[in-house]
């Protein structure tokens, strides 16, 4: 009997390792293939300037202060850049990918500890294939770092809830405040929300008032404030930005009196199902069943449902809302789905979970079949509105769809050999299809789509064309703030010129208009980098100073609308015939 139990234990441990390997595949495969997107440029540009100046306490973009996030995530990227000897898309995204895998591991361990190995594995499989985790794990941002510290803190709490001593509290607070130094105090608040229901139910809250807890809390708070204090004490004369002031503005002020991102209060009603896609049908069914049969559930499931409710209420009450802000709820949603799924037999009189499971099955298999049909149609009879050849993306879609269908056929047989629990046998094929579909999209198809834009080629041409142009004669024109991504890719050793575009210039004395006029009228070699929509909308007295067409520009994507094409970047070279490249000039990386 013991030999049989050991055999099953070893098999389960191998399954845990296999799940973590799959999480690594989704997080790391082709991670650096796509060019930077959106806010990723800010992280990359800040690290580049930190490495160039040697100042790691005063983040800047194009030489201007930019301290809207704490410093630890920047330091993680900078450390990886120092170790690898380079700074590129892969290095910038690596901390997020590592944090994503860490979140999966912590969720697996938490499910195993509070319920069973089956719950841990099912929750981990749901989490690692969820849209929210995959998308954020493959971005240069601080959201998965925030999520990882949250799940590690919750796991540590449950591991030590009956061993409250100084070490327990110290490790807990160090994890919490390290997370707060990645994205902000929201890590501490959500961790407190996660602990609160259990602490109140068992009157364990009193332990947090003990001297051991208060002493450890003091150390944690000191750890949090040290980087900000040092930054303030060592501020250069030209650096007019306070990290603590921006923590207040970006967190406290945003919560009570938001200045942007004012989405409706119902935002998270549809954001949570979106983040847990493709598992939304099964999660919704589990949530309904969990609430309906709340009295039948164990005390740990009670805690879980309360935590999901409190996290949802907290983010909903915040005045500033964006869909990914509520990412911390996703591991708990995955755990609830796993808990209810493993107890389906107890609710045999209800059709809630069977219906949710059948809908989930139909959606996953339907998506694979639909992708195969659509890809075949695009390959055989591509629509004229696409504007470009769809061969490569069609082939990628066909391969992903066929792999998903193959997984659906093969994995039920494998599941009978690998797992014992009937619930795991049910979910295993669905998880395999989800892994192929989601992994195929994020790791293969999205990169294939980027090839149409040829942004790597565009960036390479920018670097080549501007390599010998002085920084102050390279202008980035934009409507809001300077595009940090372009600053990073230009890779200059000093700030480039920023020209601010306005929908309506106030007149000849308008400072922004005069700056654009001055830059364009110069007889020195120069380059204007801007989106086509801004150049086309310039007043006649400015547009006539530019060449009739850009020297080169980004290529369009398939099915791109006319308005989207105007958002493509272009490069207008000025007086390029008057100057030959100098000798000895080098880019930052070459230096």
N, C-alpha and C positions, 0 to 999 in steps of 0.2 A: 504493500500500500504506500509506504514512504517513497519507494522508488518511483511509483506512478505519479505521486504528487510532485516529486522533484522534477520529473520529466515535463509535467505541465508547467511548473514554475519556470523552468529554463525556456520552454517554448514561448511563454508570455513575455519573458524578458527580451527574447529575440524579436518579438513583435513590437515591443516598445522601442527597441533600437531601430527597427525598420521604419517605424513612424517618424522618428527623428531624422533618419536619413532622407525620407521623402520630404520632410519639412525643409531640410537643407537644399534639396533639389529645387523646390519652388522658390526659395529665398535667394539662392546664389547663381543658378544657371543663367548664363548670358546677362548677368546683372549690370555689367558696364557697357553693353552694346548700344543702348539708346543714348542719344544726347540728353543733356540736362533739360528739364522742363519746369516752367513756373518758378515756384519758390526755391527749387533746388539750386538755382543760380546764386541765391543769396548765401547759402551755406558754402558753396564752392568758392565764391569770390572772397568771403570773409576769411576762410582758411588760407587761401592763396596769399592774401595780404598779411595775415598773421605770420606765415612762414617767411615772407619776404622781409618784413620789418623786424621780426623777432619779438613783437609785442603780442602776448597772448591774453591780455586783460582788457584790451580796448578794441573791440571788433569794429571794422570799417568796411565800407563798400565804395570803391573808387576814391578812397581817401577820406570819405565822410563818415562820421560816427553812425553806427547801426547796432544798437544794444537792445533789441527787442526780445531776445531770448537769453537765458542764462548761459554760462560758458562751457559746461561739461561736455555737451555734445560736440561743440567745436573742438575741444581738446581731444576727444576720442578720435575724430577724423584726423586731426593734426598728428596724433601719435601714429596712426596707421600710415599716414603720408611719410612721416619720418622713417618708419621701419621699412616701408616699401621703396622709398627713394623717389616717389612720384605722387602726383596729385591728379587724379582723373575721375571719370564718372564712377568707376568701380570702387575706388577708395572712398569717395564721398558717400556712397550708399551702403558701404559695408556695416557700419554700426547699426543701421536700421535693420538690415538683414539678420545680423547676429541677435539683435533684440527680438526679432520676430520668432526665430527658432527657440530662444530662451522662453518666450511666452508660451509656446506649444509645450515645451518640457514642463514648465511650472503647472500648466493646466492638466497635463497628464498625471503628474504626481499628486496634485490636489484631488482630482477625481478618484485616484487609487486610494488615497489616504482616507477620504471621507466616506466613500461608498465601496467601490470594488475596482479591480483591474479593468473590467469591461467598461465601466463608466469612464475611467480615465482615458482609455484608448479611443472610445467612440467620441468623447469630447475633443480629444486632440485631433482626430481625423476631421471632425467638423470644422474646428478652428483653423487648421493648417490649409484647408481648401476654401475658406471663406474669402469673399471679395475684400472685406475690410482689412484683414491681416495681410493678404498677399499684396494688395495695392500699396499699403503703407510700408511694408517691409522692403519694397523695391524702390522706395523714394528716399532721397536725402532730406530727412526731416527729424523731428524729435518725438513723434507720436508713438512709435513702437518702443523706443527707449522708455517712455513714460509708462506704456502698457507693461513692459517687462518688469520694471521695478514694482509696479502695483501687484502683479501676480506673484512675484518673489516675496513681497512683504506679506501678502495674504497666506501664502504657503508656509512661510516661517511662523506666522501667528498660530496657525492650526497645528503646526508641528510642536510648538512650545507652549500652547495655551494652558497646560497643566504644570509648567515648569517656569513660572514667572520669577525671574531673578535679574540681576543687573545685565548679564550677558544677553539674555533674551531681549530685554528692552533696548540695549545698545545696538545690537544687530538690526532690530526692527527699525529703529530711528535712523540708523545709517543708510539703510536701504531706502527709506521714505524720503529723506532729505537729499540723497543722491539723485533720486528721480525728480525731485523738485528743482535740482540744478540742471536738469536736462530740458524741461519744458516750462516749469513753473510750479507754484504751490498747489495746482490742481492735483498733482500726484499725492500730496499729503492728505488733501480733502477726500479724494475718492478712496484712499486706503482707510481713512477713518470711517467712511461710510461702509466699507466692506467689513470692518471689525465690529462696528457699533451694534448690529442686531444680536450677535452672539454675546458680546460683552454685557449688554443689558439683560438678556435672557438669563444668563448664569451669574449675574451680579459680579462679573469679572472686571467691570469698569473700576471698581475700587482699587484693584491692583495697579492701575495706571496713576494712582495718586500716591503710591508708596515712594519713599526716598530713592530707591533704586531706579524707578521709572523717571522721576523728576531729574535725577542726576544724569541719566542717559539722554533724556530729552534736551538738557542743557548742552551736552556735547553735540547732539545732532543739529540743534539750532545754530551753534557756533560754527559747525562745519558749513552750514548753508550760507551764513553771512560773511565768512572769511573772504571768498573771492570778490564779493561786492565791495567790502571795505578796502581790500588791497587795491582794487581798481580805482576806487575813489581817491585813495591816498597818493596814487602814482599817476593821476590824470595829467597828460600833456596839456600845455597851455591852450592848444588849439582844439582840444577834445571837450566838447560841450554836450555831454550825454551822461546820464546817471542810470546805472543798471537797476538799482532799487526803485528809482522813480518809474522806470519802464515796467518793472515787475508789478508795481501798483496799477499802472495804466493798463497793461495788457491782461491783468487778471482781476483785480478788485473792481476797477472802474468798468471794465468790460462786462462784468457780471451785473452790476447795479445800474450803470449808466453807460450803455454801449455807444460807441461813436462810429461803428461800422458792423458789418455782418449781422444786420438786424433781420434775420429770417423769422417767419411766423412761428407762433408757439407750438403749432402742430408739426413742425419740421421733423422732429425725431420719431414721430409715429411712422413715417415712411423711411426715415434714415436707418433705423435699426434693422428692419427686414432687408434693406439694400446692403448694409454692411455684412450681414450674415449669409447673403446669397452664395451659392445656390440652395441653401438649406432653409430658406424662409418658410416654406409650407410646413416642414416638419417642426420647426421651432414654434410657429404660431399654434400648431396643434398641441405641442407639449405645454406651452404657456396656458392655453385654455384648460387642458386636462389638469395641470398643476394647480391652477386656481380653483377649479371645480371640485377636485378631490384633495384639497389642501389638508383636511383633517386626517386623511389616511397616510400622508407622507411622513417620513422620519424628520427629526429635528434639524438635521443638516439640510434637507430639502427646504424646510421652512426658512432657514437662514438664507438660502440661495435665492428664493423667490423674493424675500424682503430686500435683499441687496439689489437685485435687478430693478425692483420698484423704486428704491431710494436713489439709485444712480440715474434712472430715467427722470425722476422728479427734479433732482439737482440740476441736471443739464437743461431741462425744460425751463426751470425758473431763471436761468441765466438770460440776461437780455441779449447777449451776443451768441448767435447759434450758427454753426456750420455742420454739415453732415458728419464729417470725420471727428468732430470734437467728442462724440459719444462712443468712440472706438473702445474705451475701457469696459463697456457693457458686453462686448461680444464674447469673451471667454466664459462669462457667467451664463450667457444664453446658450452656448455650446454645452456647458455642464448640465443645465436644466434639461435640454433636449436629450442628452445621454441618460440622465437619471430617469426621466419619464419613459424613455424607450425601453430601458432594461426592466421596467415594471409594468409593461403593457398587459401582462396576464392578469394583474390585479384589477385592471379596469376593463375586463373582458366584456362587461355589459355595455360599455360605451363604444361608439364608433369613431370617437374623436381621433385617436392615434392611428387606427387602421386607415381612416380616410386621409389623414395627413401623410401617412407613409405612401399610400397609393398615388396621391397627387405628386409627392416628391419624386417617386419613381418615374411617373409619367413625364414630368418636366425634364429630369436629367436625361432620360433616354430620348425624349422628344427633341431636346436641344442638339444632341449628337446626330440624330437623323436629319434634322433641319439643316444643320451645318453642312452635312454631306450633300444634300440636295442643292442648296444654294451655291456651294462651291463648284459643283458639277455644272450648274447652269452658267455661272460666271466664266467657267473655263471653256465651255462649248459655245455659248452664245452671249458674250459679254455685252452689256448695255452700252449704247453710245454715250450716255450721259456720264460714264465713268471718266472719260477724258484721257485715260492712260491704260496700258496693258495690265490685265489682272491675272496673268498666268501664275506668277510666283505666289501671290496671296491665295489664289484658288487652290493651288497644289498644297500649300500649307494647311488650308482648311480641310481638304480631303484627307490628308494624312492624320490630322488631329481627330477628325470624325471617325475614321476607320480604326484608329487606336482606341478611341472610347468605346466603339461597338465591340471590338475584340476584348477589351477589359470587361465589358458587361457579360460576355459569353464565358470567358475563362475564369474569372475570379470566384464565381459561386463554387466551382470545383475546388479551387485552392482554399476557400474559406472553410469547407468541411474538413480539410486536413489540418488547418492551422489553428482554428478556434473551436472552443467547446460551447460557449454561451450561444443560444439560438439567436439572441438579439444581435450579437456581433456577426453572425452568419448572414443576417438580413441586411445589415448596414454595410458590410464589407464591399459587395459589388457596387453599391451606390457611391461609396467613398472612392473606389477605383475610377469610376466614370467621372466623378467630380474632379479628381486629381488630374486626369487627362485633359478634360475640357478647360478647367481653370489654368492649369499649367501650360497647356497648349496656347491659350490666349496670351497670358502674360509673358511667357518665356520664348514663344516662337512667333505667333501671328502678329503681335504688336510690334515686334522688332522688324518683321517683314514689311509691315505697313510703313514703318519709318524709312525703309529703304527707298520708297517712292519719293519721299521728300528730299532724299539725298542730303540731309542736313550735315552729316559728317563731311561730305564733299564741299558744301557751302562754307562750313566753318574753316576747313583747310584753305579754301580760296581767300577767305577774309584774312587769315593769318599770313598768307603769302603776300597778298596785296598791300597789307599795312605794316609789314615787318620793318620797313625802312622809313616809315612816316613817323615823325615825332608825336608823342602822346597828345600834346595840346592841339595837334592838327587832325586828330581823329575825333569825330563828333558822333555821339549817340543822341538821336532825337526821339523823344517819347513824350506822351501826354502826362503821365504821372511821375513816378520816380525813375531813375535810371535803370535800365535792364541789366541786372547783375549777371545774368548768364553771359551776355555779350562782353561784359567787363572781364569775366573769367577767361573766356576764349580768346580775347584780344591779347591777354597775358603781357601787359605792359608794366614797366617798372615804375611808372608814375601815373597819376590820374589822367583819364581822357576827358575831353570836353563834353559837357552835358548841355544839350539844347532842349528847352521845354516847349513843346507844341501846345497851342491853345486853339480851341474851336473858333474863337473870335478874338483877334488881337485888338486892343483898345485904340490903337492909332500909331502914328510914327514914333511917339515917345515910349511906346510899350517896351519895357526892358527885355522881355523874351524875344520880341520881334527884332529889336536892335542887335541882340546877341547872335541870332541866326543870320541877319544881314551882314554883320561884321565878319562872321566866320566864312560865309560864302564869297564875300567880296575880296578876301585876301588873295594875293597872287602867289602864295606859297602852296606847295603840294599838300593835299588834304584828302580826307575821305569822310563822307556823310553816310552813316548807317541808320536806316530807319525803316519802318513799315510803309508799304506803298500807300496806304490810306492817308497817312499824314503828309507825305510828299505831294500827293495829288490834290490835297486840300489847301496847300500853301497859297497865300495871296500871289498874284501875278508878278509883283515886283520882287518876290523871293524865288518863285519857281523858275523865272527866266535866268537866274544865276546858276542853275543846275544843268547838267547834261540832259538831253531829251529823254534818255533811258538809262537805267542803272547799268553799271558795268557787268554785274551779275546779280542773281537773286535766287531765293529758295524755289524749288520746284513744287507744283501743286500736288495735293493728295487726291486719290480717287474720289469722285463724287463731291469734290469740294465746291461749295457755293461761291458765287461771285463775291459776296461780302467777305467770306473767309479768305479768298485769294488776295484781297486787299490787305490782309493782316500778315502776308508774307514779308520777310525782311529782304531788303535790297541794299546794294552798296553803290554809291555815286562817287566816282573818283574825280577830284578837282585838281586841275593844273598838273596832271600826272606826266604830261609830255615835257614839262620844264625842268624836271629833276631826275637825276639818276640815283640809284641806291648808294648810300654811304657805306663805308667799310668799318667793320669792327662792332657795329651795333648788334646787340643780342637781346633775346627775349628774356623774361624773368626766369623761365625754366632753364634756359641755357646758362644763365648766370649761376 
